[in-house]
Amino acid sequence: MTPPGDGAVELGSLVKRYGTAAAVDGLSLTAARGAVTALLGPNGAGKTTTIEICEGFRRADAGTVRVLGLDPVADARALKPRVGVMPQSGGVPGTARAGEFLKLVASFHATPLDPDALLARLGLTEHARTPFRRLSGGQQQRLSLAVAVVGRPELVFLDEPTTGLDPQARHATWELVEGLRAAGASVVLTTHNMDEAERLADRVVIVDHGRVVAEGTPVELTGAERQLRFRARPGLGLEELISALPAGSAAKESPAGHYLIEADVRPELLATVTAWCASHGVLTEDLRIERRTLEDVFLELTGRELRP
Ligand SMILES: Nc1ncnc2c1ncn2[C@@H]1O[C@H](COP(=O)(O)OP(=O)(O)OP(=O)(O)O)[C@@H](O)[C@H]1O
């Protein structure tokens, strides 16, 4: 737990209304220093609004906001050199050439990263002389990321940094974020990619309807329970299999030929299932023990209905 007053970002009962609708509706969270915090939530949940309040681009209607212990609006000048921002779209003037703009931003900082090395790391060397508006969507995003981190910020806000990126650029982005954390920076990011959150985040905060609905480490959220899955010929007699398993176990076939056993998965359980299959002449394929994924938890908490 981060002691009160010591988080990279501390939000208390934050409210932001657009007209009568509350985009952020009493949201409280702490993003620890030196950690990666991922904000997850369905479309329209209030993630970007929250991040933009932290960045000082929007003012909250109520609640408290502390960023590196300061007020993002009143202390904007003091925060600017310490905080890196990658907005959801752009943030770079359309006519600015990629390399020149990155060097310009680097020149505003006391100990920047080497802009050429950063361009190379993000696969942008060939595009150094290209104006921002002529870059592809993914290239623009990579440049925005470079701009956010070139000043070696203490805290970086990344709003959907990998949406629309190809797998190579996604991995390069993940490595960059891991490098930031290794260097002691704090990172707050939003994402719709649950694998990304599981891989990168020390702490995940799930937001819905402008409020926090769950938070914890990825392992805390997905829980310790495991389940057993296998494929085999359709129509196995599950009643009989269940009767061979410890009380409280459940088994289902869905779709045909795909079996899921929800039970306390211990070595003896695995032995019982495989022995039962062997005694019935059943060859199991793809037998695996798995934990609930973050996506399972996310859908349980926020539902399966599409958001308007
Ligand atoms: N400038 C604005 N004026 C009016 N309503 C807005 C404005 N910006 C956002 N909203 C509304 O506030 C709510 C929260 O939007 P926000 O962009 O913060 O969500 P989000 O969680 O970032 O969503 P997404 O995952 O789609 O990016 C939405 O209902 C949105 O329509």
Ligand as a Chemical Component Dictionary entry (heavy atoms), coordinates in Angstrom:
data_LIG
# 
_chem_comp.id                   LIG 
_chem_comp.type                 NON-POLYMER 
_chem_comp.pdbx_formal_charge   0 
_chem_comp.three_letter_code    LIG 
# 
loop_
_chem_comp_atom.comp_id 
_chem_comp_atom.atom_id 
_chem_comp_atom.alt_atom_id 
_chem_comp_atom.type_symbol 
_chem_comp_atom.charge 
_chem_comp_atom.model_Cartn_x 
_chem_comp_atom.model_Cartn_y 
_chem_comp_atom.model_Cartn_z 
_chem_comp_atom.pdbx_ordinal 
LIG N1  N1  N 0 -16.255 17.015 -24.217 1  
LIG C1  C1  C 0 -17.291 16.235 -23.904 2  
LIG N2  N2  N 0 -18.550 16.695 -23.929 3  
LIG C2  C2  C 0 -19.595 15.929 -23.581 4  
LIG N3  N3  N 0 -19.489 14.640 -23.205 5  
LIG C3  C3  C 0 -18.257 14.113 -23.179 6  
LIG C4  C4  C 0 -17.093 14.872 -23.526 7  
LIG N4  N4  N 0 -16.000 14.070 -23.378 8  
LIG C5  C5  C 0 -16.473 12.885 -22.976 9  
LIG N5  N5  N 0 -17.813 12.888 -22.844 10 
LIG C6  C6  C 0 -18.669 11.779 -22.380 11 
LIG O1  O1  O 0 -18.181 11.357 -21.122 12 
LIG C7  C7  C 0 -18.239 9.945  -21.002 13 
LIG C8  C8  C 0 -16.864 9.396  -20.652 14 
LIG O2  O2  O 0 -16.015 9.564  -21.782 15 
LIG P1  P1  P 0 -14.471 9.144  -21.740 16 
LIG O3  O3  O 0 -13.861 9.591  -23.038 17 
LIG O4  O4  O 0 -13.844 9.656  -20.499 18 
LIG O5  O5  O 0 -14.585 7.565  -21.670 19 
LIG P2  P2  P 0 -13.462 6.434  -21.866 20 
LIG O6  O6  O 0 -13.583 5.518  -20.696 21 
LIG O7  O7  O 0 -12.131 7.054  -22.088 22 
LIG O8  O8  O 0 -13.997 5.707  -23.181 23 
LIG P3  P3  P 0 -13.222 4.976  -24.409 24 
LIG O9  O9  O 0 -12.822 3.647  -23.908 25 
LIG O10 O10 O 0 -14.302 4.882  -25.446 26 
LIG O11 O11 O 0 -12.063 5.852  -24.812 27 
LIG C9  C9  C 0 -18.811 9.425  -22.311 28 
LIG O12 O12 O 0 -20.177 9.204  -22.141 29 
LIG C10 C10 C 0 -18.565 10.566 -23.285 30 
LIG O13 O13 O 0 -19.553 10.572 -24.282 31 
# 
loop_
_chem_comp_bond.comp_id 
_chem_comp_bond.atom_id_1 
_chem_comp_bond.atom_id_2 
_chem_comp_bond.value_order 
_chem_comp_bond.pdbx_ordinal 
LIG N1  C1  SING 1  
LIG C1  N2  SING 2  
LIG C1  C4  DOUB 3  
LIG N2  C2  DOUB 4  
LIG C2  N3  SING 5  
LIG N3  C3  DOUB 6  
LIG C3  C4  SING 7  
LIG C3  N5  SING 8  
LIG C4  N4  SING 9  
LIG N4  C5  DOUB 10 
LIG C5  N5  SING 11 
LIG N5  C6  SING 12 
LIG C6  O1  SING 13 
LIG C6  C10 SING 14 
LIG O1  C7  SING 15 
LIG C7  C8  SING 16 
LIG C7  C9  SING 17 
LIG C8  O2  SING 18 
LIG O2  P1  SING 19 
LIG P1  O3  DOUB 20 
LIG P1  O4  SING 21 
LIG P1  O5  SING 22 
LIG O5  P2  SING 23 
LIG P2  O6  DOUB 24 
LIG P2  O7  SING 25 
LIG P2  O8  SING 26 
LIG O8  P3  SING 27 
LIG P3  O9  DOUB 28 
LIG P3  O10 SING 29 
LIG P3  O11 SING 30 
LIG C9  O12 SING 31 
LIG C9  C10 SING 32 
LIG C10 O13 SING 33 
# 
